[in-house]
Amino acid sequence: MKVAEPTIERLVQYYRLLSQLKEEGRRVVSSQEIGEMLGLKASQVRKDLSYFGEIGKRGVGYHVDRLHQHVSQILSHPNVWKIGLVGVGRLGEALLGHKSLRSEKFGIEAAFDVDPEKVGKTIEGVPCYHVDEMPEVLKEKNIEIIILTVPAGAAQYVADKAVASGVVKGILSFATAPIAVPPGVLVYNVDIAAELEKLLFYLKSPAKEH
C-alpha cells in the first residue's frame, strides 16, 4: 500500500499525541478533540485513521490505548530498528543525546567519525568508531539505517561506505549535498535551510491558506 507523505506526517503527529494522552491516563478521545489539539479537521483525522482499518466507533470515539497501538503498528517494523550516526559534530552529538532517538522502535547503536579525540570513545552512551570501519561495524551490528550529519563534501564518501556494508536500507541525511545510492536504499534529506525558507515565505503572507 502506497501512502502519501503528508499522511505519514500526520500519523506521526497522532502517535505523539496519543503517547502523551496515554501517559496522562486518558481513556477515550474523539476525532474532533484530536483535530483541535493538532490543528486538523475532524474529517481528516477520521479519513487518515480509517484508511488503515476501522478502529473507532461513531458516538464513542477512539480508545486511546487501542488507537495508540494501532498507529504504532502502522508506523513500526516488527523489529527494533538499529541506527548508526555518522559525524559527531555539534548536530551529531546533540542527536546522540536526544531522548526521541531512544525508544522501543529504534535506537542508535554506533557512531562514526574521523576525529581521533572521538574515535574509540563512548559518546552519550554510544560507542564511536572510525568512518573507515563502517562497513564491518554496520554488518556486524546489523544496522540498517544511518543518519548523516557530515559536511557536504564528505556525504557521498560516507554514503558509499555505508552501502558497502550490504545491510543499510535507509539514509537520513542532514548534509547539504545530494547523494547517489543503488536501488533498494532509501534516502530522505532533511534540509533545515529550505524548511526555514518555507517558514519565512509563509510568515511574509500570513493571510493566505497554507
The 8 nearest C-alpha neighbors of each residue, nearest first, counted from 0:
[[1, 2, 51, 3, 50, 73, 7, 6],
 [2, 0, 3, 4, 7, 6, 50, 51],
 [1, 3, 0, 4, 6, 7, 5, 50],
 [4, 2, 6, 5, 7, 1, 8, 0],
 [3, 5, 7, 6, 8, 2, 9, 1],
 [6, 4, 8, 7, 3, 9, 2, 10],
 [7, 5, 9, 4, 8, 3, 10, 2],
 [6, 8, 10, 4, 9, 5, 11, 3],
 [9, 7, 5, 11, 6, 10, 4, 12],
 [8, 10, 12, 6, 11, 7, 13, 5],
 [11, 9, 13, 7, 12, 8, 14, 6],
 [10, 12, 14, 8, 9, 13, 15, 7],
 [13, 11, 9, 15, 10, 14, 16, 8],
 [14, 12, 10, 16, 11, 15, 17, 9],
 [13, 15, 11, 17, 12, 16, 18, 10],
 [16, 14, 18, 12, 17, 13, 11, 19],
 [15, 17, 19, 13, 18, 14, 12, 20],
 [16, 18, 20, 14, 19, 15, 67, 21],
 [19, 17, 21, 15, 16, 20, 14, 22],
 [18, 20, 16, 22, 17, 21, 23, 15],
 [21, 19, 17, 23, 25, 22, 18, 16],
 [20, 22, 18, 24, 23, 19, 25, 17],
 [21, 23, 19, 24, 20, 18, 25, 17],
 [24, 22, 20, 21, 25, 19, 18, 26],
 [23, 25, 21, 22, 26, 20, 19, 63],
 [24, 26, 20, 21, 23, 27, 63, 22],
 [27, 25, 63, 62, 24, 28, 64, 21],
 [28, 26, 62, 63, 61, 25, 60, 29],
 [27, 29, 61, 60, 63, 32, 62, 30],
 [30, 28, 60, 32, 31, 61, 33, 27],
 [29, 31, 33, 41, 32, 44, 34, 45],
 [32, 30, 41, 34, 29, 33, 35, 40],
 [31, 33, 35, 29, 34, 30, 36, 28],
 [34, 32, 30, 36, 31, 35, 37, 29],
 [35, 33, 39, 41, 31, 37, 40, 32],
 [34, 36, 32, 38, 33, 37, 31, 39],
 [37, 35, 33, 34, 38, 32, 39, 16],
 [38, 36, 34, 35, 39, 33, 12, 13],
 [37, 39, 35, 34, 36, 40, 33, 41],
 [40, 38, 34, 37, 35, 41, 43, 44],
 [39, 41, 43, 34, 42, 44, 38, 31],
 [40, 42, 31, 34, 44, 30, 43, 45],
 [41, 43, 45, 40, 44, 46, 30, 31],
 [44, 42, 46, 40, 41, 45, 47, 39],
 [43, 45, 41, 47, 42, 46, 30, 48],
 [46, 44, 42, 48, 43, 47, 49, 30],
 [45, 47, 43, 49, 44, 48, 50, 42],
 [48, 46, 44, 50, 45, 49, 43, 6],
 [47, 49, 45, 50, 46, 51, 44, 52],
 [48, 50, 53, 52, 51, 46, 47, 45],
 [51, 49, 47, 48, 52, 46, 53, 45],
 [50, 52, 49, 48, 53, 47, 73, 54],
 [53, 51, 49, 50, 54, 48, 69, 55],
 [52, 54, 49, 55, 51, 48, 50, 56],
 [53, 55, 52, 49, 66, 56, 61, 48],
 [56, 54, 61, 60, 53, 57, 62, 59],
 [57, 55, 59, 60, 58, 61, 54, 53],
 [58, 56, 59, 60, 55, 61, 29, 30],
 [57, 59, 60, 56, 29, 55, 61, 30],
 [60, 58, 56, 57, 61, 29, 55, 27],
 [61, 59, 29, 56, 55, 28, 58, 57],
 [62, 60, 55, 28, 27, 29, 63, 66],
 [61, 63, 27, 65, 64, 26, 66, 28],
 [62, 64, 66, 26, 27, 65, 67, 61],
 [65, 63, 67, 66, 62, 68, 21, 26],
 [64, 66, 68, 62, 67, 63, 69, 61],
 [65, 67, 69, 63, 68, 64, 62, 70],
 [68, 66, 64, 70, 65, 69, 17, 63],
 [67, 69, 71, 65, 66, 70, 72, 64],
 [70, 68, 66, 72, 71, 67, 65, 73],
 [71, 69, 73, 67, 72, 68, 66, 14],
 [72, 70, 68, 74, 73, 69, 75, 67],
 [71, 73, 75, 69, 70, 74, 68, 76],
 [74, 72, 70, 71, 75, 69, 51, 76],
 [75, 73, 71, 72, 70, 76, 10, 11],
 [76, 74, 72, 71, 73, 77, 104, 78],
 [75, 77, 78, 79, 74, 72, 80, 104],
 [78, 76, 75, 79, 72, 104, 80, 74],
 [79, 77, 76, 80, 104, 75, 105, 81],
 [80, 78, 104, 105, 81, 103, 77, 76],
 [81, 79, 105, 104, 78, 82, 106, 143],
 [82, 80, 142, 106, 105, 107, 108, 143],
 [83, 81, 107, 144, 145, 142, 108, 106],
 [82, 84, 145, 109, 110, 107, 108, 146],
 [83, 85, 110, 146, 145, 147, 111, 109],
 [86, 84, 111, 147, 110, 148, 146, 112],
 [85, 87, 149, 148, 112, 88, 91, 111],
 [88, 86, 91, 92, 112, 85, 89, 111],
 [89, 87, 91, 90, 86, 92, 148, 149],
 [88, 90, 92, 91, 93, 87, 94, 86],
 [91, 89, 93, 92, 88, 94, 148, 87],
 [92, 90, 87, 88, 94, 93, 89, 148],
 [91, 93, 95, 87, 89, 94, 90, 88],
 [92, 94, 90, 96, 91, 95, 89, 97],
 [95, 93, 97, 91, 96, 92, 90, 100],
 [96, 94, 92, 93, 97, 123, 91, 107],
 [95, 97, 93, 94, 123, 98, 92, 100],
 [96, 98, 94, 99, 95, 100, 93, 101],
 [97, 99, 101, 100, 96, 102, 95, 94],
 [100, 98, 101, 97, 102, 94, 96, 106],
 [101, 99, 98, 97, 106, 102, 105, 107],
 [100, 102, 106, 98, 99, 105, 107, 103],
 [103, 101, 104, 105, 100, 106, 99, 98],
 [102, 104, 105, 79, 101, 106, 80, 78],
 [105, 103, 79, 102, 80, 75, 106, 78],
 [106, 104, 80, 79, 102, 81, 103, 101],
 [105, 107, 101, 81, 82, 100, 108, 102],
 [108, 106, 82, 83, 109, 81, 84, 100],
 [107, 109, 82, 83, 81, 106, 125, 110],
 [108, 110, 83, 126, 125, 107, 127, 84],
 [111, 109, 127, 84, 83, 85, 126, 128],
 [112, 110, 85, 128, 130, 127, 129, 86],
 [111, 113, 86, 129, 130, 114, 87, 85],
 [112, 114, 129, 130, 115, 118, 111, 117],
 [113, 115, 116, 117, 112, 118, 129, 87],
 [116, 114, 118, 117, 113, 119, 112, 129],
 [115, 117, 114, 118, 120, 119, 113, 112],
 [118, 116, 115, 114, 120, 119, 127, 112],
 [119, 117, 128, 115, 127, 120, 129, 116],
 [118, 120, 127, 128, 117, 121, 126, 129],
 [121, 119, 117, 118, 127, 126, 122, 116],
 [122, 120, 126, 125, 124, 127, 123, 119],
 [121, 123, 125, 124, 120, 126, 127, 92],
 [124, 122, 125, 96, 95, 121, 92, 126],
 [123, 125, 122, 121, 126, 95, 96, 108],
 [124, 126, 122, 121, 123, 109, 108, 127],
 [127, 125, 121, 109, 120, 110, 122, 128],
 [126, 128, 110, 118, 111, 119, 120, 121],
 [129, 127, 111, 118, 119, 110, 130, 112],
 [128, 130, 112, 131, 111, 113, 132, 118],
 [129, 131, 111, 112, 132, 133, 113, 128],
 [132, 130, 129, 133, 160, 134, 128, 113],
 [133, 131, 130, 129, 135, 134, 136, 128],
 [132, 134, 136, 130, 131, 135, 137, 161],
 [135, 133, 164, 137, 136, 163, 161, 132],
 [134, 136, 138, 133, 137, 132, 139, 164],
 [137, 135, 139, 133, 138, 134, 140, 132],
 [138, 136, 142, 140, 134, 139, 141, 135],
 [137, 139, 141, 135, 136, 164, 140, 166],
 [138, 140, 136, 137, 141, 135, 142, 134],
 [139, 141, 137, 142, 138, 136, 108, 81],
 [142, 140, 138, 139, 137, 143, 166, 81],
 [141, 143, 81, 137, 140, 82, 144, 83],
 [144, 142, 167, 168, 166, 81, 141, 82],
 [145, 143, 82, 169, 167, 170, 142, 168],
 [144, 146, 83, 170, 82, 84, 171, 147],
 [145, 147, 84, 171, 172, 170, 85, 83],
 [148, 146, 172, 85, 149, 173, 84, 171],
 [149, 147, 86, 173, 91, 174, 85, 146],
 [148, 150, 86, 147, 174, 154, 153, 151],
 [151, 149, 152, 153, 174, 154, 148, 175],
 [152, 150, 176, 174, 175, 154, 153, 149],
 [151, 153, 150, 154, 155, 176, 149, 156],
 [152, 154, 156, 151, 150, 155, 157, 149],
 [153, 155, 157, 151, 156, 152, 158, 149],
 [156, 154, 158, 178, 157, 153, 159, 179],
 [157, 155, 159, 153, 158, 154, 160, 152],
 [156, 158, 160, 154, 159, 155, 153, 161],
 [157, 159, 155, 161, 160, 156, 154, 162],
 [160, 158, 162, 156, 157, 161, 155, 163],
 [161, 159, 157, 163, 158, 162, 134, 133],
 [160, 162, 158, 163, 159, 164, 134, 133],
 [161, 163, 159, 164, 160, 165, 167, 158],
 [164, 162, 160, 165, 161, 134, 159, 166],
 [165, 163, 134, 162, 166, 138, 161, 137],
 [164, 166, 163, 162, 167, 138, 134, 161],
 [165, 167, 164, 143, 138, 168, 141, 142],
 [168, 166, 143, 144, 162, 169, 165, 161],
 [169, 167, 184, 143, 144, 185, 166, 183],
 [168, 170, 185, 144, 184, 186, 167, 143],
 [171, 169, 186, 145, 144, 146, 172, 185],
 [172, 170, 146, 187, 188, 186, 147, 145],
 [171, 173, 147, 188, 174, 146, 189, 170],
 [172, 174, 189, 148, 147, 188, 190, 175],
 [175, 173, 151, 172, 176, 149, 148, 150],
 [174, 176, 151, 173, 190, 177, 150, 172],
 [177, 175, 151, 174, 178, 154, 152, 155],
 [178, 176, 179, 175, 174, 155, 154, 188],
 [179, 177, 155, 176, 180, 154, 158, 186],
 [178, 180, 177, 181, 155, 158, 159, 186],
 [179, 181, 184, 178, 182, 158, 159, 162],
 [180, 182, 184, 183, 179, 162, 185, 159],
 [183, 181, 184, 180, 185, 179, 168, 186],
 [182, 184, 181, 185, 168, 180, 169, 167],
 [185, 183, 168, 169, 182, 181, 180, 186],
 [184, 186, 169, 170, 168, 183, 187, 182],
 [187, 185, 170, 169, 171, 188, 184, 172],
 [186, 188, 171, 172, 170, 185, 189, 169],
 [189, 187, 172, 171, 190, 173, 186, 174],
 [188, 190, 173, 172, 191, 187, 171, 174],
 [189, 191, 193, 192, 188, 173, 194, 175],
 [190, 192, 194, 193, 189, 195, 173, 196],
 [193, 191, 195, 194, 190, 196, 197, 189],
 [194, 192, 196, 195, 190, 191, 197, 189],
 [193, 195, 197, 191, 196, 192, 198, 190],
 [194, 196, 198, 192, 197, 193, 199, 191],
 [195, 197, 193, 199, 194, 198, 200, 192],
 [198, 196, 194, 200, 195, 199, 193, 201],
 [197, 199, 195, 201, 200, 196, 202, 194],
 [200, 198, 202, 196, 201, 197, 203, 195],
 [199, 201, 197, 203, 198, 202, 196, 204],
 [200, 202, 198, 203, 204, 199, 205, 197],
 [203, 201, 199, 205, 204, 200, 198, 197],
 [202, 204, 200, 201, 205, 199, 198, 206],
 [203, 205, 201, 202, 206, 207, 200, 199],
 [206, 204, 202, 207, 201, 203, 208, 209],
 [205, 207, 204, 208, 201, 203, 202, 209],
 [206, 208, 205, 204, 209, 201, 202, 203],
 [207, 209, 206, 205, 201, 204, 202, 200],
 [208, 207, 201, 205, 206, 204, 202, 198]]
